[in-house]
Amino acid sequence: MKNRLEELRRQRGIRQEELAEALEVSRQTIGSLENGRYNPSILLAFRIARYFGMPIEEIFLYEEE
Amino acid sequence: MKKKSGILALAGLGLTALGLWMALSQGEKPGWPPALPYLLLGLGCGVFGHGTGSWISGKILEGDPQIERRARIETADERNQMIGNRAKAKAFDLMLYLFAGVLLVFALMGVDTVAVLLLTGAYLVCLGWGLYWRFRYEKEM
């Protein structure tokens, strides 16, 4: 699943560490999410969406395989 | 927490010392089961290591809420937990084959039947425990 996490984070000028701190996850988790190596749980996806004030589907892009 | 860890470390040290003393002073006919000193040594080392580790981490985290918060986040982090669980699952899969092989080798070597049966029992308990949790999760989820 692709996502716009890195793009949104850069737009807001936030460092990975700061985002990790706000979402209460490790910095490595943010890095893995941005690289598309890890898909978040639905709870974390909601937390991310709430943090950026956007709907989930505008951040996480579902693609049929 | 720190006090509990300290007590645990001391208890481990005591058990280790006792085990060591029993192992060294063990004559031809000791007044205790021959395996007891080694059991105490193993248990003591484990308890000492666990207690000391907890005590040191408690000491490092003490008075620094920022590091304490980071440690809490790292432990609760969903990716870290998933990695840990996957690693455990892989190790369990390997253990199933490895232990089965070792049991077979023991049986072929003619190792004492009681020992082989005990190991087989322990192996089956692990498998049963896995099944129990599988059914429980099936019901819960």
Backbone of each chain as ProteinMPNN parsed JSONL, in Angstrom:
{"seq_chain_A": "MKNRLEELRRQRGIRQEELAEALEVSRQTIGSLENGRYNPSILLAFRIARYFGMPIEEIFLYEEE", "coords_chain_A": {"N_chain_A": [[0.846, -1.201, 0.0], [0.597, 2.149, -0.927], [1.611, 5.368, 0.372], [1.186, 8.827, 1.432], [2.748, 9.842, 3.368], [5.428, 10.797, 3.779], [5.519, 12.931, 2.022], [3.494, 14.613, 3.077], [4.515, 15.069, 5.597], [6.897, 16.437, 5.011], [5.84, 18.683, 3.762], [4.766, 19.98, 5.922], [6.962, 20.521, 7.327], [8.027, 18.852, 9.306], [10.09, 16.806, 11.36], [11.077, 13.32, 11.209], [11.407, 12.274, 13.767], [9.9, 14.002, 15.321], [7.321, 13.541, 14.37], [7.072, 10.869, 15.032], [7.159, 11.057, 17.807], [4.808, 12.509, 18.288], [2.892, 10.704, 17.421], [3.326, 8.647, 19.037], [4.971, 6.426, 18.369], [7.824, 4.468, 17.243], [10.763, 6.007, 15.751], [11.756, 4.497, 13.708], [9.518, 3.155, 12.836], [8.099, 5.167, 11.556], [9.894, 5.693, 9.478], [9.814, 3.215, 8.124], [7.144, 3.163, 7.368], [7.056, 5.325, 5.613], [8.741, 4.409, 3.616], [7.231, 2.429, 2.595], [7.546, -0.117, 3.488], [6.213, -1.093, 5.584], [2.905, -1.653, 6.583], [0.511, 0.189, 8.321], [-1.425, -0.52, 11.343], [-4.997, -0.37, 11.531], [-5.709, 1.32, 13.566], [-3.423, 2.896, 13.984], [-3.325, 4.075, 11.503], [-5.615, 5.649, 11.612], [-4.838, 7.374, 13.645], [-2.753, 8.704, 12.403], [-4.111, 9.933, 10.308], [-5.791, 11.598, 11.747], [-3.912, 13.22, 12.945], [-2.857, 14.641, 10.758], [-5.139, 15.825, 9.952], [-6.77, 14.853, 7.919], [-8.731, 12.728, 5.699], [-8.376, 9.143, 5.906], [-8.119, 7.814, 3.419], [-6.953, 9.703, 1.834], [-4.415, 9.765, 2.553], [-3.393, 7.164, 2.694], [-3.013, 5.047, 0.018], [-4.903, 2.817, -1.531], [-4.269, 0.068, -3.596], [-5.414, -2.12, -6.027], [-4.179, -5.377, -6.471]], "CA_chain_A": [[0.0, 0.0, 0.0], [1.388, 3.39, -0.978], [1.061, 6.439, 1.223], [1.75, 10.173, 1.205], [3.223, 10.277, 4.679], [6.654, 11.593, 3.675], [5.147, 14.186, 1.343], [2.741, 15.448, 4.025], [5.431, 15.46, 6.681], [7.806, 17.47, 4.484], [5.036, 19.898, 3.54], [4.565, 20.653, 7.213], [8.286, 20.787, 7.915], [8.19, 18.085, 10.548], [11.095, 15.739, 11.282], [10.539, 11.974, 11.523], [11.411, 12.121, 15.221], [8.772, 14.766, 15.879], [6.092, 12.833, 14.013], [7.049, 9.645, 15.85], [6.829, 11.484, 19.175], [3.391, 12.9, 18.332], [2.04, 9.536, 17.193], [3.739, 7.65, 20.045], [5.572, 5.234, 17.753], [9.267, 4.662, 17.116], [11.158, 6.701, 14.522], [11.914, 3.45, 12.685], [8.184, 2.855, 12.287], [7.797, 6.24, 10.593], [10.746, 5.436, 8.31], [9.296, 2.047, 7.399], [5.862, 3.555, 6.752], [7.348, 6.203, 4.472], [9.345, 3.612, 2.54], [6.245, 1.437, 2.142], [7.937, -1.458, 3.924], [5.316, -1.52, 6.654], [1.537, -1.115, 6.543], [0.109, 0.387, 9.721], [-2.713, -1.064, 11.778], [-6.066, 0.605, 11.256], [-5.671, 2.314, 14.652], [-2.344, 3.852, 13.713], [-3.728, 4.823, 10.307], [-6.55, 6.684, 12.077], [-4.081, 8.381, 14.414], [-2.007, 9.508, 11.43], [-5.093, 10.761, 9.593], [-6.243, 12.638, 12.671], [-2.786, 14.145, 13.144], [-2.754, 15.531, 9.592], [-6.456, 16.425, 9.725], [-7.222, 14.433, 6.584], [-9.293, 11.367, 5.705], [-7.37, 8.077, 5.718], [-7.912, 7.466, 2.006], [-6.13, 10.724, 1.166], [-3.027, 9.532, 2.99], [-3.036, 5.799, 2.303], [-3.6, 4.807, -1.302], [-5.106, 1.386, -1.754], [-4.165, -0.332, -5.001], [-5.736, -3.538, -6.28], [-2.983, -6.026, -7.057]], "C_chain_A": [[0.884, 1.254, 0.0], [0.784, 4.41, -0.009], [1.8, 7.752, 0.956], [2.357, 10.741, 2.485], [4.438, 11.205, 4.578], [6.342, 12.967, 3.063], [4.448, 15.14, 2.325], [3.633, 15.949, 5.15], [6.35, 16.576, 6.229], [7.076, 18.791, 4.255], [4.894, 20.706, 4.818], [5.879, 20.935, 7.935], [8.525, 20.064, 9.232], [9.271, 17.029, 10.332], [10.446, 14.407, 11.656], [10.401, 11.78, 13.031], [10.199, 12.815, 15.841], [7.445, 14.062, 15.594], [5.941, 11.566, 14.866], [6.622, 9.97, 17.28], [5.333, 11.798, 19.292], [2.471, 11.687, 18.215], [2.32, 8.416, 18.2], [4.143, 6.324, 19.406], [7.076, 5.496, 17.631], [9.575, 5.376, 15.795], [11.307, 5.704, 13.374], [10.575, 3.104, 12.038], [7.802, 3.91, 11.248], [8.603, 6.016, 9.314], [10.217, 4.29, 7.464], [7.974, 2.36, 6.702], [6.126, 4.38, 5.491], [7.939, 5.422, 3.292], [8.387, 2.574, 1.971], [6.615, 0.017, 2.541], [6.973, -2.009, 4.972], [3.957, -0.854, 6.486], [1.03, -0.98, 7.964], [-1.193, -0.344, 10.048], [-3.752, 0.02, 11.508], [-6.075, 1.692, 12.33], [-4.606, 3.367, 14.4], [-2.689, 4.696, 12.485], [-4.692, 5.946, 10.697], [-5.821, 7.788, 12.833], [-3.328, 9.306, 13.475], [-2.959, 10.471, 10.713], [-5.558, 11.911, 10.483], [-5.143, 13.684, 12.873], [-2.699, 15.146, 11.983], [-4.088, 16.206, 9.257], [-7.0, 16.089, 8.35], [-7.894, 13.068, 6.678], [-8.209, 10.326, 5.384], [-7.063, 7.845, 4.241], [-7.13, 8.53, 1.23], [-4.654, 10.572, 1.549], [-2.545, 8.155, 2.513], [-3.781, 5.432, 1.031], [-3.69, 3.312, -1.563], [-5.054, 1.079, -3.245], [-4.488, -1.803, -5.128], [-4.521, -4.177, -6.927], [-3.32, -6.723, -8.363]], "O_chain_A": [[1.792, 1.393, 0.819], [-0.383, 4.323, 0.372], [2.871, 7.782, 0.35], [2.464, 11.956, 2.658], [4.476, 12.261, 5.209], [6.828, 14.002, 3.519], [4.776, 16.325, 2.391], [3.524, 17.091, 5.596], [6.566, 17.546, 6.956], [7.612, 19.868, 4.514], [4.901, 21.937, 4.805], [5.893, 21.516, 9.02], [9.146, 20.6, 10.149], [9.36, 16.43, 9.26], [9.412, 14.366, 12.324], [9.425, 11.206, 13.513], [9.562, 12.293, 16.755], [6.565, 13.994, 16.452], [4.857, 11.239, 15.348], [5.827, 9.249, 17.882], [4.678, 11.41, 20.259], [1.405, 11.644, 18.829], [1.647, 7.385, 18.212], [3.72, 5.252, 19.837], [7.542, 6.607, 17.885], [8.778, 5.36, 14.858], [11.023, 6.021, 12.219], [10.507, 2.801, 10.847], [7.251, 3.587, 10.195], [8.074, 6.13, 8.209], [10.175, 4.38, 6.237], [7.715, 1.889, 5.595], [5.509, 4.165, 4.447], [7.675, 5.73, 2.13], [8.698, 1.915, 0.978], [6.068, -0.945, 2.003], [6.917, -3.214, 5.218], [3.867, 0.355, 6.274], [1.108, -1.932, 8.74], [-1.951, -0.731, 9.16], [-3.412, 1.182, 11.287], [-6.406, 2.844, 12.05], [-4.838, 4.563, 14.574], [-2.381, 5.887, 12.437], [-4.599, 7.059, 10.179], [-6.132, 8.971, 12.69], [-3.258, 10.516, 13.693], [-2.66, 11.652, 10.535], [-5.699, 13.047, 10.03], [-5.419, 14.88, 12.959], [-2.493, 16.341, 12.196], [-4.148, 17.061, 8.374], [-7.615, 16.929, 7.691], [-7.656, 12.327, 7.632], [-7.248, 10.617, 4.672], [-5.904, 7.697, 3.853], [-6.696, 8.287, 0.104], [-3.772, 11.176, 0.939], [-1.436, 8.013, 1.998], [-5.009, 5.493, 0.969], [-2.684, 2.638, -1.786], [-5.708, 1.741, -4.052], [-3.914, -2.638, -4.429], [-3.904, -3.597, -7.82], [-2.442, -7.316, -8.991]]}, "seq_chain_B": "MKKKSGILALAGLGLTALGLWMALSQGEKPGWPPALPYLLLGLGCGVFGHGTGSWISGKILEGDPQIERRARIETADERNQMIGNRAKAKAFDLMLYLFAGVLLVFALMGVDTVAVLLLTGAYLVCLGWGLYWRFRYEKEM", "coords_chain_B": {"N_chain_B": [[9.982, -0.796, 42.112], [12.684, -0.727, 41.349], [13.749, -1.544, 43.734], [12.681, -4.077, 43.957], [13.932, -5.305, 41.789], [16.575, -5.197, 42.632], [16.482, -6.855, 44.875], [15.852, -9.225, 43.607], [18.158, -9.601, 42.044], [20.043, -9.956, 44.07], [19.027, -12.269, 45.268], [19.39, -14.049, 43.172], [22.16, -14.031, 43.029], [22.741, -15.172, 45.483], [21.61, -17.745, 45.164], [23.222, -18.69, 43.095], [25.724, -18.695, 44.338], [25.233, -20.556, 46.352], [24.68, -22.831, 44.812], [27.148, -23.129, 43.556], [28.822, -23.588, 45.745], [27.694, -26.003, 46.658], [28.193, -27.627, 44.445], [30.983, -27.692, 44.411], [31.62, -28.775, 46.896], [30.59, -31.234, 46.745], [30.668, -34.563, 47.411], [31.373, -38.093, 47.062], [28.956, -39.254, 47.935], [26.607, -37.16, 48.103], [24.419, -35.217, 50.239], [22.198, -34.444, 48.894], [20.148, -34.355, 45.868], [22.117, -35.212, 43.009], [21.899, -33.492, 40.782], [21.001, -31.132, 41.761], [22.814, -28.913, 42.6], [23.621, -27.885, 40.084], [21.257, -27.184, 38.969], [20.511, -25.149, 40.693], [22.592, -23.398, 40.154], [22.092, -22.721, 37.448], [19.517, -21.609, 37.649], [20.03, -19.557, 39.473], [21.866, -17.942, 38.031], [20.223, -17.116, 35.934], [18.173, -15.688, 37.306], [19.732, -13.744, 38.54], [20.792, -12.399, 36.301], [18.44, -11.393, 35.116], [17.405, -9.787, 37.194], [19.539, -7.947, 37.58], [19.645, -6.738, 35.073], [17.117, -5.468, 34.967], [17.444, -3.766, 37.129], [19.566, -2.109, 36.311], [18.447, -0.91, 34.019], [16.345, 0.42, 35.242], [17.773, 2.219, 36.782], [18.987, 3.775, 34.832], [16.781, 4.928, 33.609], [15.733, 6.357, 35.66], [14.705, 9.433, 36.907], [14.702, 10.66, 34.445], [12.308, 11.533, 32.601], [11.894, 11.778, 29.892], [13.491, 9.827, 28.552], [12.341, 7.631, 29.72], [9.773, 7.77, 28.711], [10.357, 7.393, 25.996], [11.333, 4.802, 26.05], [9.04, 3.464, 26.842], [7.423, 3.945, 24.634], [8.903, 2.635, 22.64], [8.622, -0.014, 23.487], [5.864, -0.393, 23.315], [5.415, 0.041, 20.675], [3.826, -0.708, 17.647], [5.005, -1.836, 15.363], [7.449, -2.798, 16.31], [6.454, -4.702, 18.099], [5.194, -6.442, 16.325], [7.359, -7.365, 14.829], [8.789, -8.685, 16.851], [6.921, -10.697, 17.524], [6.724, -12.097, 15.12], [9.321, -13.026, 14.841], [9.406, -14.705, 17.05], [7.502, -16.593, 16.26], [8.773, -17.733, 14.049], [10.957, -18.895, 15.317], [9.599, -20.742, 16.88], [8.5, -22.422, 14.933], [10.853, -23.531, 13.927], [11.742, -24.776, 16.218], [9.854, -26.824, 16.534], [10.53, -28.706, 14.513], [13.224, -29.167, 15.081], [13.273, -30.102, 17.774], [11.704, -32.374, 17.482], [13.359, -33.912, 15.855], [15.584, -34.208, 17.557], [14.396, -35.67, 19.607], [13.803, -38.027, 18.259], [16.366, -38.892, 17.625], [17.352, -39.268, 20.225], [15.675, -41.376, 21.014], [16.49, -43.356, 19.215], [19.118, -43.639, 20.008], [18.835, -44.93, 22.317], [18.479, -43.633, 24.72], [17.621, -43.135, 28.157], [14.317, -44.166, 28.832], [12.505, -42.745, 30.453], [13.512, -40.143, 30.392], [13.237, -39.569, 27.661], [10.467, -39.774, 27.405], [9.667, -37.722, 29.124], [10.664, -35.476, 27.792], [9.201, -35.71, 25.432], [6.66, -35.348, 26.46], [6.869, -32.67, 27.335], [7.229, -31.459, 24.874], [4.784, -32.035, 23.65], [3.1, -30.627, 25.347], [3.791, -28.009, 24.694], [2.872, -27.937, 22.045], [0.151, -28.372, 22.53], [-0.426, -26.086, 23.99], [-0.126, -24.163, 22.048], [-2.259, -24.865, 20.372], [-4.396, -24.413, 22.104], [-4.304, -21.614, 22.41], [-4.785, -20.907, 19.809], [-7.445, -21.763, 19.382], [-8.688, -20.169, 21.311], [-8.158, -17.582, 20.402], [-9.528, -17.785, 18.022], [-12.137, -17.765, 18.953], [-12.258, -15.321, 20.231], [-11.685, -13.392, 18.3]], "CA_chain_B": [[10.44, -1.599, 40.966], [14.148, -0.841, 41.439], [14.027, -2.313, 44.948], [12.332, -5.46, 43.626], [14.993, -5.801, 40.901], [17.76, -5.374, 43.467], [16.262, -8.061, 45.694], [15.917, -10.353, 42.668], [19.571, -9.786, 41.693], [20.72, -10.516, 45.249], [18.559, -13.655, 45.425], [20.069, -14.801, 42.121], [23.559, -14.171, 43.439], [22.733, -16.128, 46.587], [21.353, -19.071, 44.599], [24.421, -19.069, 42.338], [26.777, -19.005, 45.315], [24.845, -21.809, 47.006], [24.873, -23.887, 43.815], [28.591, -23.293, 43.36], [29.353, -24.233, 46.947], [27.216, -27.401, 46.67], [28.875, -28.367, 43.373], [32.394, -27.874, 44.76], [31.788, -29.603, 48.096], [29.868, -32.491, 46.507], [31.542, -35.744, 47.465], [30.852, -39.312, 46.416], [27.542, -39.398, 48.278], [26.119, -35.903, 48.674], [23.139, -35.33, 50.929], [21.161, -33.852, 48.04], [20.181, -34.936, 44.519], [23.335, -34.747, 42.324], [21.655, -32.433, 39.791], [20.525, -29.915, 42.439], [23.725, -27.76, 42.518], [23.647, -27.331, 38.719], [19.947, -26.559, 38.805], [20.591, -23.884, 41.434], [23.511, -22.523, 39.396], [21.38, -22.226, 36.271], [18.419, -20.75, 38.103], [20.65, -18.377, 40.081], [22.416, -17.079, 36.976], [19.089, -16.522, 35.221], [17.521, -14.698, 38.179], [20.696, -12.646, 38.721], [20.842, -11.634, 35.045], [17.172, -10.678, 34.95], [17.335, -8.751, 38.225], [20.544, -6.915, 37.318], [19.207, -6.011, 33.869], [16.005, -4.58, 35.351], [17.966, -2.75, 38.039], [20.355, -1.153, 35.52], [17.564, -0.09, 33.178], [15.629, 1.307, 36.159], [18.722, 3.251, 37.2], [19.195, 4.678, 33.691], [15.538, 5.664, 33.344], [15.407, 7.146, 36.844], [14.91, 10.88, 36.853], [14.665, 11.192, 33.084], [11.001, 11.135, 32.063], [11.949, 11.726, 28.418], [14.002, 8.505, 28.169], [11.339, 6.675, 30.187], [8.679, 7.822, 27.721], [10.849, 6.778, 24.759], [11.41, 3.35, 26.294], [7.658, 2.967, 26.858], [6.956, 3.971, 23.243], [9.6, 1.563, 21.895], [8.039, -1.303, 23.89], [4.471, -0.502, 22.862], [5.373, 0.314, 19.235], [3.181, -1.859, 16.989], [5.938, -2.497, 14.434], [8.381, -3.569, 17.147], [5.742, -5.88, 18.624], [4.969, -7.373, 15.22], [8.66, -7.975, 14.527], [9.065, -9.636, 17.937], [6.019, -11.851, 17.418], [7.09, -12.876, 13.926], [10.58, -13.718, 15.148], [9.061, -15.808, 17.958], [6.8, -17.608, 15.472], [9.791, -18.437, 13.245], [11.732, -19.73, 16.243], [8.726, -21.845, 17.287], [8.447, -23.353, 13.79], [12.134, -24.246, 13.899], [11.791, -25.626, 17.406], [9.034, -28.018, 16.306], [11.297, -29.683, 13.73], [14.486, -29.466, 15.761], [13.015, -30.94, 18.94], [11.223, -33.675, 17.013], [14.57, -34.61, 15.406], [16.386, -34.569, 18.736], [13.668, -36.752, 20.3], [13.974, -39.236, 17.463], [17.766, -39.311, 17.821], [17.436, -39.803, 21.588], [15.011, -42.68, 21.049], [17.343, -44.301, 18.479], [20.345, -43.836, 20.788], [18.506, -45.727, 23.497], [18.538, -42.821, 25.947], [16.642, -43.541, 29.172], [12.921, -43.979, 28.388], [11.861, -41.689, 31.263], [13.961, -38.852, 29.868], [12.619, -39.361, 26.337], [9.035, -39.527, 27.612], [9.521, -36.385, 29.716], [10.874, -34.499, 26.717], [8.053, -35.81, 24.526], [5.544, -34.706, 27.166], [7.07, -31.219, 27.278], [7.018, -31.091, 23.467], [3.34, -32.074, 23.405], [2.487, -29.522, 26.099], [3.989, -26.796, 23.872], [1.941, -28.023, 20.91], [-1.194, -28.188, 23.092], [-0.55, -24.667, 24.365], [-0.331, -23.452, 20.77], [-3.632, -25.152, 19.916], [-5.309, -23.744, 23.031], [-4.361, -20.195, 22.068], [-5.387, -20.781, 18.488], [-8.902, -21.851, 19.562], [-9.127, -19.017, 22.091], [-8.166, -16.425, 19.51], [-10.622, -17.994, 17.047], [-13.372, -17.363, 19.616], [-12.216, -13.899, 20.608], [-11.558, -12.449, 17.17]], "C_chain_B": [[11.947, -1.86, 41.053], [14.537, -1.724, 42.628], [13.796, -3.804, 44.674], [13.43, -6.089, 42.757], [16.263, -6.087, 41.686], [17.664, -6.643, 44.302], [16.406, -9.31, 44.822], [17.376, -10.659, 42.308], [20.338, -10.432, 42.839], [20.329, -11.98, 45.46], [19.251, -14.55, 44.394], [21.518, -15.073, 42.476], [23.689, -15.218, 44.545], [22.559, -17.554, 46.082], [22.585, -19.589, 43.853], [25.532, -19.501, 43.294], [26.502, -20.344, 45.994], [25.087, -22.998, 46.063], [26.343, -24.2, 43.607], [29.221, -24.034, 44.536], [28.968, -25.713, 46.989], [27.956, -28.235, 45.628], [30.32, -28.674, 43.757], [32.58, -28.818, 45.948], [31.109, -30.96, 47.938], [30.847, -33.674, 46.482], [30.949, -36.905, 46.698], [29.355, -39.46, 46.654], [27.037, -38.103, 48.912], [24.744, -36.101, 49.321], [21.996, -34.722, 50.134], [21.211, -34.501, 46.657], [21.366, -34.365, 43.729], [23.112, -33.592, 41.352], [21.319, -31.095, 40.436], [21.495, -28.723, 42.343], [23.693, -27.085, 41.142], [22.33, -26.634, 38.393], [19.951, -25.184, 39.477], [21.482, -22.887, 40.699], [22.794, -21.888, 38.212], [20.305, -21.239, 36.646], [18.979, -19.435, 38.659], [21.172, -17.413, 39.037], [21.293, -16.368, 36.23], [18.442, -15.415, 36.024], [18.434, -13.489, 38.367], [20.739, -11.761, 37.467], [19.595, -10.794, 34.855], [17.088, -9.495, 35.928], [18.302, -7.614, 37.949], [20.133, -6.071, 36.115], [18.112, -5.018, 34.202], [16.517, -3.435, 36.225], [18.735, -1.675, 37.263], [19.433, -0.283, 34.671], [16.746, 0.875, 34.038], [16.49, 2.488, 36.575], [18.926, 4.286, 36.075], [17.958, 5.555, 33.484], [15.184, 6.638, 34.469], [15.69, 8.635, 36.631], [14.971, 11.457, 35.453], [13.371, 10.751, 32.402], [10.994, 11.009, 30.545], [12.404, 10.342, 27.938], [12.981, 7.433, 28.56], [10.179, 6.596, 29.184], [9.093, 7.139, 26.425], [10.881, 5.249, 24.894], [10.02, 2.737, 26.255], [7.107, 2.9, 25.427], [7.582, 2.836, 22.44], [8.987, 0.197, 22.214], [6.64, -1.478, 23.306], [4.346, -0.348, 21.344], [4.852, -0.915, 18.469], [4.107, -2.589, 16.029], [6.94, -3.353, 15.211], [7.722, -4.843, 17.667], [5.529, -6.916, 17.53], [6.261, -8.103, 14.857], [8.997, -9.043, 15.576], [8.213, -10.894, 17.812], [6.361, -12.72, 16.216], [8.363, -13.675, 14.172], [10.309, -14.918, 16.055], [8.386, -16.941, 17.196], [7.782, -18.42, 14.634], [10.588, -19.395, 14.13], [10.907, -20.944, 16.672], [8.635, -22.895, 16.172], [9.715, -24.202, 13.731], [12.206, -25.242, 15.055], [11.007, -26.923, 17.212], [9.83, -29.099, 15.583], [12.545, -30.147, 14.479], [14.273, -30.421, 16.937], [12.528, -32.328, 18.537], [12.417, -34.524, 16.574], [15.397, -35.096, 16.573], [15.723, -35.729, 19.494], [13.86, -38.079, 19.582], [15.388, -39.8, 17.654], [17.942, -39.927, 19.205], [16.842, -41.206, 21.667], [15.884, -43.741, 20.369], [18.634, -44.61, 19.241], [20.104, -44.695, 22.027], [18.673, -44.97, 24.797], [17.395, -43.255, 26.872], [15.203, -43.175, 28.767], [12.238, -42.834, 29.142], [12.222, -40.315, 30.712], [13.285, -38.554, 28.53], [11.133, -39.044, 26.501], [8.783, -38.145, 28.203], [9.651, -35.305, 28.647], [9.7, -34.504, 25.747], [6.834, -35.132, 25.149], [5.649, -33.186, 27.072], [6.791, -30.695, 25.87], [5.517, -31.021, 23.16], [2.608, -30.963, 24.154], [2.605, -28.221, 25.303], [3.014, -26.785, 22.695], [0.505, -27.774, 21.377], [-1.451, -26.737, 23.441], [-0.808, -23.822, 23.127], [-1.755, -23.644, 20.271], [-4.656, -24.411, 20.775], [-5.459, -22.263, 22.641], [-4.983, -19.968, 20.703], [-6.917, -20.78, 18.608], [-9.426, -20.618, 20.301], [-9.193, -17.764, 21.222], [-9.267, -16.532, 18.466], [-11.941, -17.507, 17.649], [-13.403, -15.85, 19.838], [-12.25, -12.951, 19.422], [-12.593, -12.715, 16.08]], "O_chain_B": [[12.43, -2.978, 40.874], [15.477, -2.517, 42.57], [14.576, -4.664, 45.084], [13.81, -7.243, 42.955], [16.944, -7.084, 41.446], [18.624, -7.404, 44.422], [16.995, -10.311, 45.232], [17.783, -11.82, 42.269], [21.163, -11.321, 42.634], [21.169, -12.82, 45.786], [19.649, -15.672, 44.707], [22.041, -16.167, 42.264], [24.61, -16.035, 44.548], [23.269, -18.463, 46.512], [22.945, -20.761, 43.959], [26.187, -20.524, 43.093], [27.406, -21.158, 46.186], [25.627, -24.028, 46.468], [26.741, -25.359, 43.497], [30.021, -24.954, 44.37], [29.791, -26.569, 47.31], [28.305, -29.389, 45.875], [30.83, -29.758, 43.476], [33.557, -29.565, 46.014], [31.057, -31.746, 48.884], [31.731, -33.751, 45.63], [30.127, -36.723, 45.8], [28.585, -39.745, 45.737], [27.043, -37.971, 50.136], [24.012, -37.033, 48.987], [20.916, -34.509, 50.685], [22.209, -35.131, 46.309], [21.601, -33.157, 43.771], [24.022, -32.798, 41.116], [21.339, -30.055, 39.778], [21.052, -27.617, 42.034], [23.733, -25.859, 41.048], [22.286, -25.649, 37.657], [19.47, -24.197, 38.919], [21.177, -21.696, 40.625], [22.874, -20.679, 37.997], [20.185, -20.17, 36.048], [18.476, -18.353, 38.359], [20.953, -16.205, 39.135], [21.388, -15.178, 35.929], [18.186, -14.329, 35.502], [17.972, -12.348, 38.356], [20.723, -10.534, 37.562], [19.675, -9.624, 34.478], [16.752, -8.372, 35.549], [17.936, -6.445, 38.067], [20.256, -4.846, 36.132], [18.161, -3.863, 33.778], [16.087, -2.29, 36.086], [18.578, -0.482, 37.522], [19.608, 0.934, 34.604], [16.481, 2.006, 33.629], [16.006, 3.612, 36.706], [19.023, 5.488, 36.322], [18.064, 6.753, 33.221], [14.447, 7.604, 34.27], [16.786, 9.024, 36.225], [15.266, 12.641, 35.293], [13.337, 9.73, 31.715], [10.21, 10.251, 29.974], [11.797, 9.756, 27.042], [12.78, 6.457, 27.837], [9.681, 5.518, 28.86], [8.311, 6.405, 25.82], [10.507, 4.517, 23.978], [9.823, 1.648, 25.717], [6.425, 1.946, 25.052], [6.905, 2.16, 21.664], [8.847, -0.648, 21.329], [6.274, -2.565, 22.859], [3.273, -0.587, 20.789], [5.373, -2.019, 18.626], [4.021, -3.808, 15.884], [7.241, -4.482, 14.824], [8.328, -5.915, 17.68], [5.662, -8.117, 17.765], [6.255, -9.309, 14.61], [9.428, -10.147, 15.244], [8.706, -12.01, 17.971], [6.292, -13.947, 16.293], [8.477, -14.834, 13.774], [10.881, -15.993, 15.877], [8.659, -18.114, 17.452], [7.65, -19.638, 14.515], [10.859, -20.537, 13.758], [11.442, -22.043, 16.813], [8.685, -24.097, 16.432], [9.665, -25.413, 13.517], [12.658, -26.376, 14.903], [11.431, -27.987, 17.663], [9.813, -30.263, 15.983], [12.876, -31.332, 14.512], [14.987, -31.413, 17.085], [12.884, -33.329, 19.16], [12.482, -35.714, 16.882], [15.858, -36.237, 16.594], [16.399, -36.647, 19.959], [14.055, -39.119, 20.211], [15.581, -41.004, 17.819], [18.59, -40.963, 19.358], [17.408, -42.104, 22.29], [16.012, -44.863, 20.858], [19.177, -45.71, 19.132], [21.044, -45.127, 22.695], [18.967, -45.554, 25.84], [16.339, -43.689, 26.411], [14.916, -42.032, 28.41], [11.49, -42.052, 28.554], [11.368, -39.439, 30.58], [12.821, -37.44, 28.292], [10.6, -38.163, 25.827], [7.818, -37.472, 27.841], [8.869, -34.356, 28.597], [9.253, -33.451, 25.293], [6.078, -34.438, 24.47], [4.672, -32.498, 26.775], [6.197, -29.631, 25.696], [5.041, -30.09, 22.509], [1.618, -30.422, 23.662], [1.662, -27.433, 25.238], [2.408, -25.759, 22.386], [-0.26, -27.067, 20.721], [-2.545, -26.216, 23.222], [-1.607, -22.886, 23.154], [-2.386, -22.698, 19.801], [-5.636, -23.861, 20.273], [-6.567, -21.734, 22.554], [-5.635, -18.949, 20.472], [-7.599, -19.933, 18.03], [-10.481, -20.086, 19.957], [-10.147, -16.99, 21.293], [-9.865, -15.533, 18.067], [-12.765, -16.913, 16.953], [-14.431, -15.197, 19.658], [-12.777, -11.842, 19.517], [-12.62, -12.013, 15.069]]}, "name": "protein", "num_of_chains": 2, "seq": "MKNRLEELRRQRGIRQEELAEALEVSRQTIGSLENGRYNPSILLAFRIARYFGMPIEEIFLYEEEMKKKSGILALAGLGLTALGLWMALSQGEKPGWPPALPYLLLGLGCGVFGHGTGSWISGKILEGDPQIERRARIETADERNQMIGNRAKAKAFDLMLYLFAGVLLVFALMGVDTVAVLLLTGAYLVCLGWGLYWRFRYEKEM"}
